[in-house]
Amino acid sequence: MWQYAAKVLITVAVVVAVSEIGKRSSLWGAVLASLPLTSLLAFVWLYLDTGSSEPIAALSQSIFWLVLASLPLFLVLPVMLRSGVSFWSSLGVACLVTVVAYFGLVWVLGRAGVRL
């Protein structure tokens, strides 16, 4: 149980750190947010839970491909916000575009024989 609590606390600390640093500097907030900290934490937690490197290799490969589908969010959101669209509308559309990109990428990868 303490391991689960430690996982939650460390993960929460990373998210809060990104938010707090982002308030002070968009550059350093972006640097911290762009690091694959979530993935690194997931790799560590998965390894500690399983003791096996194979699930980590599979997860890492899947993350590589799926990161591509997340990129439109970071293009659509600032364009919409700078065009005067409200935050919530912009976020909603950017998330919808990202979901479509995920489904599209998964379909394309499946057709190409890439297994996620």
PLY file of the C-alpha trace (Angstrom):
ply
format ascii 1.0
element vertex 116
property float x
property float y
property float z
element edge 115
property int vertex1
property int vertex2
end_header
0.00 0.00 0.00
2.85 2.41 0.76
4.24 1.82 -2.74
0.94 2.90 -4.27
0.86 6.02 -2.10
4.46 6.83 -3.07
3.57 6.45 -6.77
0.63 8.81 -6.40
2.60 11.41 -4.43
5.55 11.45 -6.82
3.30 11.63 -9.87
1.22 14.43 -8.35
4.39 16.32 -7.43
5.55 16.24 -11.05
2.22 17.59 -12.37
2.08 20.32 -9.72
5.70 21.28 -10.45
4.91 21.73 -14.15
1.92 23.91 -13.30
3.78 26.05 -10.77
6.88 26.49 -12.91
4.66 27.27 -15.92
3.12 30.18 -14.00
6.54 31.75 -13.64
8.11 30.83 -16.97
6.42 29.32 -19.97
9.84 28.22 -21.25
10.82 26.25 -18.14
7.30 24.94 -17.66
7.38 23.71 -21.25
10.82 22.16 -20.78
9.61 20.23 -17.75
6.31 19.28 -19.40
8.02 18.15 -22.60
10.28 15.75 -20.77
8.87 12.26 -20.88
8.46 12.27 -17.10
5.14 10.48 -17.16
6.62 7.76 -19.34
9.73 7.49 -17.18
7.61 7.18 -14.05
5.44 4.57 -15.75
8.54 2.59 -16.75
9.88 2.65 -13.20
6.51 1.73 -11.65
5.99 -1.05 -14.20
9.46 -2.46 -13.63
9.07 -2.34 -9.86
5.70 -4.10 -10.18
6.75 -6.78 -12.68
10.54 -7.06 -12.51
10.45 -7.60 -16.26
11.81 -5.40 -19.01
9.58 -6.79 -21.80
6.42 -4.86 -20.77
8.55 -1.71 -20.60
9.93 -2.28 -24.10
6.40 -2.81 -25.45
5.05 0.24 -23.63
7.95 2.38 -24.82
7.42 1.38 -28.44
3.68 2.08 -28.23
4.32 5.46 -26.63
6.71 6.35 -29.45
4.01 5.85 -32.06
1.20 7.44 -30.08
3.15 10.59 -29.25
2.73 11.48 -32.92
-1.04 11.61 -32.49
-0.76 13.96 -29.51
1.15 16.62 -31.45
-1.90 18.23 -33.14
-3.14 19.30 -29.70
-0.09 21.54 -29.33
-0.70 23.09 -32.74
-4.48 23.53 -32.68
-4.76 24.90 -29.13
-2.46 27.93 -29.47
-3.81 28.80 -32.93
-7.38 28.84 -31.64
-6.53 30.73 -28.47
-4.59 33.38 -30.40
-7.53 33.67 -32.80
-9.74 34.75 -29.91
-11.60 31.50 -29.35
-12.40 30.92 -25.66
-10.16 28.62 -23.62
-12.76 25.89 -23.08
-13.86 25.84 -26.71
-10.25 25.78 -27.88
-9.37 23.00 -25.47
-12.41 20.98 -26.51
-11.67 21.27 -30.22
-7.97 20.54 -29.69
-8.86 17.43 -27.66
-11.35 16.31 -30.32
-8.72 16.75 -33.05
-6.30 14.74 -30.92
-8.80 11.92 -30.41
-9.40 11.78 -34.16
-5.63 11.76 -34.72
-5.25 8.85 -32.27
-7.91 6.78 -34.00
-6.47 7.65 -37.40
-2.92 6.79 -36.38
-3.95 3.52 -34.75
-5.82 2.59 -37.94
-2.84 3.51 -40.17
-0.38 1.66 -37.94
-2.64 -1.39 -37.90
-2.80 -1.37 -41.70
1.02 -1.06 -41.78
1.38 -4.07 -39.48
2.62 -2.13 -36.46
1.37 -3.73 -33.28
0.67 -1.48 -30.33
0 1
1 2
2 3
3 4
4 5
5 6
6 7
7 8
8 9
9 10
10 11
11 12
12 13
13 14
14 15
15 16
16 17
17 18
18 19
19 20
20 21
21 22
22 23
23 24
24 25
25 26
26 27
27 28
28 29
29 30
30 31
31 32
32 33
33 34
34 35
35 36
36 37
37 38
38 39
39 40
40 41
41 42
42 43
43 44
44 45
45 46
46 47
47 48
48 49
49 50
50 51
51 52
52 53
53 54
54 55
55 56
56 57
57 58
58 59
59 60
60 61
61 62
62 63
63 64
64 65
65 66
66 67
67 68
68 69
69 70
70 71
71 72
72 73
73 74
74 75
75 76
76 77
77 78
78 79
79 80
80 81
81 82
82 83
83 84
84 85
85 86
86 87
87 88
88 89
89 90
90 91
91 92
92 93
93 94
94 95
95 96
96 97
97 98
98 99
99 100
100 101
101 102
102 103
103 104
104 105
105 106
106 107
107 108
108 109
109 110
110 111
111 112
112 113
113 114
114 115
